[in-house]
Structure formats: structure tokens, C-alpha cells
Amino acid sequence: MEKEDVIEIVQINGELDVKGKSSRATRWSLVINGEEIDEERAFIPIPERGEKRNYTIIVRNDILAKQLLQYRLTIFPDNLAKVIFKQPIGEYDSFEPRFRAINFRDNGEVVFTFMSAISVYNWNRYYTINDYLEILRSIGPVRYPGFFVQYGEDLMDDLYERGAMEAYLRFPYNGIDKRGIEVMEELKEICYLIYHEAILSFSQKDKHSVEVVLDLPPNVKVACEQYLLYFVQFLKDLGIEASSELKHDAGQVLFSVTPTNKGEALDKIRTALEVYLRLPSGRLAVASNDPVEIQRLSANILHLQSQLMLAHAMIQHKDAAIQLQQATIQKQQRLLAENEITQSVVDITPKKAEDKEEFLGGALALTQIEKGGVRVNLAEIFRMLKRWFQED
């Protein structure tokens, strides 16, 4: 029978010197399975009086943080109020939520907290900080019942006196028989979904745009972004004037396309973008006498394909050198083989209408292009798109 893990908070009484004076104050220590954890790794402030749960553990060490999250929530002491995990240096560089704390309630409920650290000096959005907090408060409970946002009562004072503030995104949870890491990873996905929906909602509200969110690996990000930016020229060759914007947020790429003419149907631009993103997946069929627009498009696709092939070769070399696990190698190779730019799409707005299952009356099924080895006739696709945009 395996020995159960034990987490305790132990009071260490103060020490007296030879004159009877205190040489060291009373302190409290975290003890895990009989091992006292030093204050460099975890610090316990003086407990609050009169409360059943009156202890706080401030975790200062990444290894200890990972260790604590491996334990089931049921083994934490009954007198523990919360565990706070230290934040990395540069926490105000991005207001992307980060895991911050676990709060234990008397009713047996556990609240997992993610913190969005906001800096006035780094805020370059076209919406206000207050707008961001309000949209979180409206979207969050829809995605996760019980979700709530907390921040200091003196919000404006914090922003203008300190130049920064912290918003706490809290998720009450009842499954305390689970390990902390399991709950944290589960809620992290929901937290990021709420966060990204909040960001996207401003774009949908204020712009007549098509927007796509991509999670691109660093080794192919530059090449994929160059290909994305060419889409405006692709639309121009089709007779559509538009502008584009490329932003980075929380490690993801937000690419938006806004037609100059507000009368342009966004569903057509969205479909054109879907086709455009899938073109690198196929084998190009281009003739030497094709128009310059086709030759230019072909050159951009071939450039992206060559960059993906180079990244693929570098991954193979790196993996061979450090002997990564075979599962990781296969996953990276599969993503590159299936067109990294389409595999990285997280979301695209506006959503496709239900009656838009086929493109151009079935002349080109979008799913066909995805399959490796499909021959893509750029000139024919280009002509069909151009005729389609000219239709009323």
C-alpha cells in the first residue's frame, strides 16, 4: 500500500539568545512529506486571526510550483486559504492571462485564478482598458458559469498612480478529488478562449472586416506572415481594394482584411481567404503564358512552400541531433506536410453561412485542396473567383 502524501503548515517558535531576548521571530513553514521547505522556495506570511482558513502559501520556486500542482487538491490543509504562484519577470509586457493562484473556500469549492497584468505604458489598443474588463465580464459567464472578474476598487487610481493594474479572472471548481495540474490545464483552455473571444469581439463590433486567428510555430511564422500579407494584392488582382492588419497577441497572429468599399460582401472575401490559405497544399499547375497576376501568385506560393520545406529539413536535423521523442517528430512533420498555415488556423470571422458548403456551385470543393497531392490550376481558380466577385 502506497504511503499517502501529506502537506502541512507548521509553526516554528522563536528562539531566545543568552540574555533572554528573541533572536528569531516565530514563523510558519510549509512541510511536504516530512520535509521542511525553506523560505526561498515558499513563504508563509503571518496568518490572519479569527478565520478558519487563515494561511497563505506564496510559492517562489518553479520546481516547487510544479510539485504542488501534481498533488490532489484534497490533501491540502484545512486551514489553508490560498496558494499564490510567483509571476515571471516581464509579466506586464502582455496582458494575456497567466495562472496565478488557488483559493480554498469553506464550502469545499476551489477557485482557480488567472491574472491579466495591464500596463498603461504598453497599452496600444483602440479600445479602453475598462472596455476590455467589461467584455470579459459579459463573455466569461457564458463560457463558464460562475466565472467572475475582480480588480481593485480604485481602478483608475491604480492605472494613473502605478501605471499598472491586475485583473483576476476567477473560476470556481468543485472537482477537488483531481490533481491541481489537471484542473489548471482544463481551466486554462477555457480562460484563453474567453480572452480571445473578448479581443475578437472588438474587431467584429468596430470593423467591417474578415479576421483570422492563427497559432503559428516560431520556425515558420515569418514565411506564413509574408504569405498572409500578399492576400491584399491577391484581392486587388481580383478587382477588390482592401487593407490588411497583422497583429500579435498572446503568442498568436491576428490577421484582418477590411474592404475599402463597405458594400463588398464579407462572405465572399472570407471564401477567397479560405481558398487562398489552402492553395499551398496542392501541386501547382501554371503555364508560362499565364497572366502576370497568376505568375506573381505562383511565385508567392512557391516561396512559402520552399520555406516550409526548409523548416521541415531543419526540424529533422535538430531532432536527430537531440533525439527528440518520435511522436513529437511525427507531429511536426505532419503539420508541415499538410500546410502549416491552414493547420494553424484557430478561428476565422465572420462565420461561414450554412448554405455555403460548396464553392462556386461545386466547381471547386474547399476540402479537395486540403488533400496532399491535389493538382491546383491557379488560372482557373483565379478566373472563377474574379467572375464570382463581379456578380451582383
N, C-alpha and C positions, 0 to 999 in steps of 0.2 A: 504494500500500500504506500503510495507516494505521500510524502510529507507536504502538508498544505503551507502555502506561502503566508507570511504574517507581516503586516505593515503596522507599525506603532509610532506614536508620538510620546517621547519620554522626557520628563523634566529632569534636568541636571542641576542640582543645587549649587549655590555659590560657594566659593572657597574662602577661608579666613587665613590671614597671614599671622605671624607670631604675636603681633600686637592686638589681635582680635578684630582687625579691620578687614572688610571684604576686599579681596584681591581679584575676584572674578564674580560677576553677577550671575544670578540664576538664568539659565537658558533652557530652550527646548530643542530636542534633536529628533530627526527622523531616523527610525530604526527599521531595517528591512531584513527579515530572517535572522535577527540577532546582530546584524552589522550596523553600527552607528555611522550615519552619513555625515561627513564633515560639512561645515558651513559654506565652503567654496562650491559645493555641489548642490546643496539645498539649505535654505534658510527659513526658520520659523519665527515670525515676529511674536511679540508678547500677546497672548490670547486675550480676546475680549471677555469681560465678565458678564455673567447673567444669561449667557446663551448656551443652548445645548451643543450646538456646533460652533465652536469658537476658535478653531485653529486654522491657520493658513500655511500652506507649504509653497514656497517660492523656489522653483527649480531653476538652477543656474547652469546646469551641465547637460549637453545634448545626449550623452550616453545614458545618463540617469533618466532623462525625459523619455527616451525610447523604452527603457526598462520598466518604468512605471506604467506606461501605456500598454504593456504586454499583460499586466495583471487584470483579473476580473474586477469589475467595479465593486462587487460585494465584499471584497476583503479590505477595503479602505476603512479606517477607524470611524466609529460612530460619532466621534466629536470633531471630525474634520469638516470644515465649511467649504474650502476650495483649494484647488491646486492651480497655481499660476505658472505658466511656462514662459521663460525669458524670450524676448524678441531679438531677432538678429540685427546686426548693425545695418543702418540704411533702411529701417522699417518705414520711414516717411517718404522714401523715393517713389513708392507706388501705393495707391490706396486699395489695392487688391486685398481682400480679406485673408487673414492668416490665423491659424489656430492659436488660441490664447490661454484658455482656462477650462477647468471642470468645476462646476459648483454642485455641492451636495445639499439637498433640501430635506427637511424633517419628514416630509410625506413619502420619502423613498425615491422621489424624482431626481434625476440628474440633469443638469443644464450644461451643454457644451457651448462654449463661447468662441467666436471668431472676431478678430479685431480689424477694423478698417482704419488705418492711421492716415490722417489727412493733413497735408501741409499747404498753407496758403501760398507759399512761395513756389511750390511745384504744381499748383492747380492751374491748368491751362484749358479747361473745358468751356464749352459755350453755354453750359447750364451751371446754376449756382450749387454750392455745397448743400444748402438747405433743400434744393430741388432733388438732389441725389438722395438725401436721407429720407425725404418724403416718399419717393418712388420705391425705395427699399421697404418702407413700412406698408406700402399698399400691395406690392407684389409678393413679399415674403410669406404672409399668412395663406395666400392662395396655393403656394407650392408646398408649404409645410405648416399645418395647423399648430398654433401655439407659438410660432416664431414671433420674436419681437426685437426691436432695436432700442438700445439705450445709449445715451451720451450725457455729458454733464449738463446741469441745469443752466449754467451760464455759457451757452454755446458760443455766442458772439464774443463774450469776454475772452474765452479760450482762444478763439481764432485771431483776435486782434492783439491780445497781450502776449500770448505764447507763439502765435503764428502757426499753431497746430491744434489738433483735437483728435480724440479717439472715439469712434463709433463701435459699439459692441453688438454683434449680431448673435442672438441667443436662441438655442434650440433645446427645448425641454425634451427629455428622453426617459422612457420607462423601462427599457431593457437592461437593467443593471446586472443581469447574470452574464452579460457579454464582456469581452476584453475591451479596454479603453480604445485600443487601436482600431478595432472593428467598428465601433460606433463613430470614432473620429473620421475614418475614411468614408463611411456611409454619409455622414452629415456634410463632409467637405464637398462631395459631389453636388449635394443639394444647395449648399451655400454658394458655390461658384455658378450654379445655374441661375439662382436668384440675382446674383451680382451681374452676370452678363445680360440677363433679360432687362435689368434696370438700365444698363448702358444702352442697349439696343432700342429701348422704348423711346429714348430721347431722339434718336435718329429717325425713327418711324414717325414720331409726332411732328418734328420740325422740318423734315426734308421730304421732297418728292424723289425718293432715291431707291435704288436696289442696293442691298448691303449683304455682304457675305463675311462670315467669321471663319478663319482658318487657324488651325493649330499646326504650324509648320516646324519641322525639326530644324535646328540651327544650321546643319550642314547643307541644306537646300533652300533656306529661307530667301537669300538674296536672289537666286535664279528664279524662284517662283514669284517673288515680288516684281521683278522686271517683267515677267510674262503678264502678270495682272495689270500692270500699268499700260501695257500695249493695247489692252481691251478698248480704250478710248479711241485709239487710231482705227482699230477694227470696226467700231461703230461708225466712225467718220467715213470710212470707205463704204459703209452700207447706207450712208446718207443721213446719219443721226449725229447731231452735235451734242456732246456731253462733256462733263468734267468728272474727275475722279479724286478720291482722297484715300490715302493709305495711312492708317494709324496703328500703333502698337499699344496693347492694353493687356495687362496681366499675363504676359507671355504669348498672347495670341495676336493675330493680324486681323484688323477690321478694314475691309475694302468696300468703299461705297461709290456708286456711279449715279450721277444726277444729270438727267437730260436738260439741255438748255430750254427746250420747248416743254412747258408743263403739260401740254396736251399729249405728249408721247405716252403710249400705254406701257406701264411698268412691267406688265406680264410678258410683253414681247422682249423687252430688254433683259428681263430675268431669264427667259428661254434662251436668248442669244448668249448670255453669260454661261448658262449650263452647257450649251454646245461648245463654247469656246474653251471651257475648263476641261472638257473631255477630249478635245482634239489631239493632245499629245499622247493619248493612249493607243492610237492606231498607227498603221503604216501609211504614210502619206503618198498620195498619187498626184503628182504635179508634173505638168508638161512644160517644156521650155518656152512655148508660145503663150503661156497663160499671162493674163494682165499683171501689171506691176503690183497691184494690191494682193494678188494671190501669191506672187513670189515673195513679197515682204512678209506676209503671214506665215508662209512656209519657213522662211529664214528664222523667224522668232520661235516657231515650234521646234525646229531642229536644234536651235541654240539651247532651249530648255531641256530637250531630250539628251543632248550631249552633256549638260551639267548634271543631270540625274544619273547618267551612266558613270560620270567621273566620281560622283559621290558614292555610288554603288561600289566602284572599284576601291575607293579609299576605305569604305567600311570593311570590305573583305580583308584588306591589308591590315587594318587596325585590329580586327577581330582575330586574325591569325596570329598577330604579334602578342596580344594579351590573353588569348584563349578564352574568349567570352563563351557563355553557355550557348549551345546550338539553337535553343529556342529563340534567343534574342537575335541571333544571326538570321534565322529564317524569317522572323517577323520583319526585320529591316529590309531584307531582300525582297520580300513580298510587296511591301509598301512601295518600294522604288519601281518594281516591275509593273505594278498596277497603276502607275501615275500618282506620284506623291501629292500633287496639287489637288486632285479630286478626293483622295483618301483623307486629306487633312481638313476638309470642309466640316465645320461644326454646325453652322446654321446659315440659312440664306433667307432674306426677306425682300419683298413680300412673299408669303407662301404661295405655292402653285395652286391654281384653281382645280377643282375636282374633275372638270371636263377637259383638262389639258394633258391627258395621258400620252398622246402621240404628238409628235412634232410635224407640222405641215401635212396633216391628213394621213399620217403613217408613212410618208415618203422617207423619213429617217427616224427610227426609234432611238431615243436618247440612250437607252440601255445597251443598244448594239455597239455604240462607240466604246463603251467601257471595257468590252471584252478584248483581251490581248490578241493582236494579230488581225483585227478588222481593218480592211483597206478603206482609207478615208479619202474621198475625192473632194479636195478643198474647193475647186472651182464650182462644182455642182452645189455643194453646201452653201457657198457664198452667194451664188445666183438665187437659190431658193430663199435664203434669208432676206436678200435685197428686195425680191418681189413681195415677200410677206410684209416687210416694213412699209412698202408703198401702198398696201391695201388699206382701205378705209376701215 
